[in-house]
Amino acid sequence: MWRTPTTDDFRDAILEDELQAWQEASIADGKDPTAKAIENAVGFFRTALRSGYTGIMGVASTLPHDLIPEAMHIAVYYFLAGRGGSNVSDGRKTLYSDARKTAERISDGRLQYSDPDDHEDTQAPSPSYPKPSFRKKPRRLTRADQAGI
């Protein structure tokens, strides 16, 4: 099942000591910055899915149900880092790095998910984004020859 993450998912992923910083920021700014953090985290995982997932993608802003907690760990990290980074604990950093490793496994094609109930408009398997390749460029730097610059 694919669905859109909510603020409740964000609240479930937040650690007790981080909850106060989240509540204070929401009150101080006069708006809740959670939506942007969730949107960025969903985009992070959807990019990973587009890179290595060969099935049909769900509609915009949805993720497979079991990826939502991982995405929320990234959203909380983005939120705390955006508040100056001083509230990011070692436990949060570990959860963030574990979520990034999951995204890497998805983009490598090592994790697969079932097709969603609601498809994107194309209803075709997601094309894999091209992987970057880095080739060493030969450079000869001598007084007589400056090739490759």
N, C-alpha and C positions, 0 to 999 in steps of 0.2 A: 504494500500500500504506500503510495506517495502522497504527501500532504505538505502544506505550507506551515513552517514553524511559527509559533506564536510567542507572545510575551510570557505566557505561563511556562513554555519550554525553557525560556531564558531564566526565569525565576527558579526552575527546578535544577538548572545547571550551576547556579551561583552558590558559592560557599558562604557559610554563615558570616564570616568576617568581611566578606565582600558586599553583602547585602546592604549594610549601612552606607557604604560609599555610593552604591547604586541609588538608594533612596534619597540621599542628600543631593546627589547630582540632579536627579529628576525634579526635586523641589527647587533647587537653587536656579536652575536654568529656565524654569517655567514650562519646560517641555520634557518629554521623555526621550533621551537619545538612544533608547534600546532599539527602536525600529531600524535605524541606520546600521547599527552593529549587526543585527540579525540579517539584514539585506546583504551586507558585505560578506558575512560568513556563508550564506546560501550561495552567493555568487562564486565564492572560493570552491565550494564542493561541486557546483554545477560545472565549473570549468574543468575540474578533475574528471567528472563523469564524461564530459564531452571528449576528453583526451583519450580515455582508455575503455570506456563502456561501449559495447557494441549493440546494446538493445535500444528500444524506443524510449525516448526521454519523456518525462512528465511535463505538464504545462508549466509555464514560467513561474518561478519562485517556489517550486515544490521539490522535495527531496524524498528518497526512500525513508520510510519510517525509522529504521534502525540507524540511519545516518544523522538524524536530527540531534541526538545528544552530543555527538561529535561536533556538529556545526555550532551548537550552543557553547561548547567549550571555547571555540575560536571566537564566537561573538562576545563572550564575557572578557576574553583576553583583549580583543580589539577595544571594547568599552573601557576597560581599566587602563590600557596603554594610552588611550586617547585622553584620559583624565590626568596625564602627566607620568604615568607608569610607576608611581611610587607605591601604589596599592597592589602591585602584581607580586603574589607570593610564590615561593618555590613550588608549592603544590599546583598552583595555577599554571606555572610555566611547564610543568610535567604534563598536565592535562592537554595543554596547547600543543606541545611537541608530539604527543601521542595522536592527537587529531590530525596533525599535519602528516604523520607517517601513514595514517589510514588513507588520506587523500593521495599520497604518493602511490600506495598500493592500488588504488582505484585507477589512477592515471597510467600505471604500468599494465593494467588489464588483469591484475591478479584477483580483484574482487568483482563479482558480478551480482546484479540485482534483478528481481522479477520486473516485468513490464508493468507500467502503471495502468490504472483504470482509465484515466483521462490522458490522452496523448497530446503532444504538440500538434500544431497544424499539419505538419508534414506527414505524420504517422509512419515515418520510415526510420530505419535504424540510424542512429547518430553516426555521422561521418567522423572518423578519427582525425583530430587536428594534427597537422604535420609536426613531427618532433624536430627541434632545432639540431643542427649538426655543426660542430665546430671543427674547422680544418686549419691546421697550422699554415700560415702564409710564409713562404720562404723570403727571407730578407738578407741582402748582401750589402753590408755597409763598409765600403772601402773608399779611399780618396777618389778612385777612378770610377767606382760603380756604386750607385745608391738605389738599386732596384728594390721594389716592393714597398716604397714609401709613398 
